[in-house]
Amino acid sequence: GQQLNQSPQSMFIQEGEDVSMNCTSSSIFNTWLWYKQEPGEGPVLLIALYKAGELTSNGRLTAQFGITRKDSFLNISASIPSDVGIYFCAGPRANYGGSQGNLIFGKGTKLSVKP
Amino acid sequence: NAGVMQNPRHLVRRRGQEARLRCSPMKGHSHVYWYRQLPEEGLKFMVYLQKENIIDESGMPKERFSAEFPKEGPSILRIQQVVRGDSAAYFCASSPQAVSYEQYFGPGTRLTVT
């Protein structure tokens, strides 16, 4: 079935560094979503991407929808301590007889930022 | 400007008891989704509901689990005769009518079965 593979699984970086993480699949996705989850809370939607090649920013975050439709990337510039959390990519199942509401999530990239 | 609300935040049940988890969507949102998250894992889709309708329950276990979203009141996820393997965080999300893949999540209910 469709799966989303995120890498790296975890990152330990110094405050001020830039961060890159990615999400890949063997299947095509028509929409990519990036969420952040902090301990004890629900995921928060950061960026939604709808078109192959699309590059979208939200403050210090930039995400790209890969040309092949099988990958997406998230970059965080000049990291700060409050960037700590788990970043998930997600997307609706494609070629699926069910609803668009059925999102598949990756296992996440856990980010730790050292002040 | 309330977001998605879930209660309780933490729920402890003994094996064999029933668990009822509640979710109130964001104002103006008529679509509700339930997901389950195990430790160190991503979220797994369970069910998608609109008011008084189940749209997609492909992720719901066949037995003991049910969900509803009545005309009035919150959406309820019900787990009967809980077992230890049901221990997880259960998240509810909601979306505006036309854009069901942009989902906004609540804080979750952490269910512990003893």
Interface residues (C-beta under 8 A of the other chain):
Chain A: L4 T31 L33 Y35 G40 E41 G42 P43 V44 L45 A48 F88 A90 G91 P92 G98 S99 Q100 G101 N102 L103 I104 F105 G106 K107 G108
Chain B: V4 Q6 H31 Y33 Y35 E40 E41 G42 L43 K44 F45 Y48 I55 D56 S58 G59 F91 A93 S95 S100 Y101 E102 Q103 Y104 F105 G106 P107 G108
